[in-house]
Amino acid sequence: MNAFKRLLCLALALCMCLSLLIACADDTEQPDDKLPEEPTDEDGGDDGEEDADPDLLLGLPEMSFGGATFNILCRTDKEYEIDVAEGSTSDTINDAVFARNARVEERYDVEIVSIPVNGTWNEQQTFISTLQNAVSAGSQDFHLVAGYLAYASSLAMNDCFYNLHEVNNVDFTNEWWSQSFVDNCTIYDCLYFADGDISLTMWESLYAMFFNKEIADAHGINNLYELASDGEWTMEELYSITEDFYEDNGNDAVDEEDLFGLVTNCHSMRALVTTCGIPITERNDDGGYDLVFFGEKTVNLFDEVYSYVHDNDGVYMMVLSDDSDYSDILKMFTGGRSLFITGTLDQSAKLRNMETNFGILPFPKYDEEQEEYLSHSYDGHSIFAVPSSLLNPDMSGMIMEALGAESRYSVIPKYYDVVLKGRTTRDDESQEMLDIIRQNLFFDFGFVHSVYLDRIYSHFGDLIENGSNTFVSSHVASEDKYNTRLEEVMDAYLGLTE
């Protein structure tokens, strides 16, 4: 028995040693050929399509609307963000919109149908009349409205939309809604239209600066990404780089055949109001807004930019034939006649065939004291609302929420990661810049309601384009007029709550 016990003890000791060896081996460095684990959100991994939560839609309440038709009134030229026919195109985004709708339709047993109506800026009365007539008649024909941001406020103030805070099944704390828009467009605790991932055109309309990398390298300008990453890409830096950045083509005339530091337009000059952190309105204690636009910072920025555009040859101000026609600006850029151009992200897709490498930057900060880069979306993109004539808006709230959630998961990642990051940009730094542009989108109540405020925001850029240095003499001096307009807006919204 003693011999047996000794053999048993020896066997146990060997097992313990083997266990220790295995434990020690776990603490050793892994072989070089071992694949790393996939990054998680905690690891700081990419938050693109692969990491998107596939259960965003499945996390919403389950309902069935019995095969009901869900009609969305939209603009004819923007119908592609609402509904597309299966197999009508091989376009990645159209495919994503179709798949989004199909998934929402299946989950809620509805049929999503787009009702396109002419609604460009010049055709706005057609769109406005269509909706107003439907609401006046108590029509149940439209369950959701995708309207032009710049003139949608007039529809809201004329009682055409539900207060979305009182519509069931919509939760504006969810990530697919723009919190800046929701917070700043809520007036007297009411919100009549909303913005977020449901609006593909909101993301397409983000402003950016594009630069020709070969021209930059040839002129020793090789630290633009570093400036932006370090938070030092400011208006002063833009002035310094592009002032007097000009080469004549030999005809002794300043024209589109010359080389410029910056080619821009009035819409981009308007965007500076947002990107430089200029407030138009400010929330007051009553839940409404006061006008704060005509402050010292606004005047200083206008004077600086006006002088920058008109007192040196480095800037070429392009007059657009219409709001969306950037063809002449893009032609100058792709032809190597501009270091920088300004434009919206949807213009970047038109640069894919450009032989010269280009990069993307956010709009510059006002100065280094500005904490973050701020992004601006052109006021022609779509906002979403529920017609006030509907007897039961619950279905509208649910499908609106579902479209936002599924867009967050499938449509926007396709646009952002595949169309922009994957195809258009040509370096990792540009993709980092796109992340910056996307993260800090800001909406001011005064911007959203600018048309009703006598286009207060638009005048900033228009005067610069027109060479009219009258911002102080005519517009600041007319502050009382703008205050009166804002009071009318406040009264209209207050009247809706009574």
Buried (B, 14 or more C-beta within 10 A) or exposed (E): EEEEEEEEEEEEEEEEEEEEEEEEEEEEEEEEEEEEEEEEEEEEEEEBBEEBEEEBBEEBEEBEBEEBEBBBBBBBBBBBBBBBEEEEEEEBBBBBBBBBBEBBBEBBEBEBEBBBBBBBBEBBEBBBEBBBEBBEEEEEBBBBBBBBBBBBBBBBBBBBBBBBBEBEBBEBEBEBBBBBBBEBBBBBEBBBBBBBBBBBBBBBBBBBBBBBBBBBEEEEBEBBBEBBBEBBBBBBBBBEBBBEBBEEEEEEEEEBEBBBBBBBBBBBBBBBBBBBBBBBBEBEEEBBBBBBBBEEBBBEBBEBBBBBBEEBBBBBBBEBEEBBEBEBBBEBBBBBBBBBBBBBBBBBBBBEEBEBBBBBBBBBBBBEEBEEBBBBBBBBBBBBBBBBBBEEBBBBBBBBBBBBBBBBBBBBBBBBBBBBBEEBBBBEBBBBBBBBBBEBBBBBBBBBBBBBBBEBBBBBBBBBBEEEBEBEEEBBEBEEEBBEBBEEBBEBBBEBEE
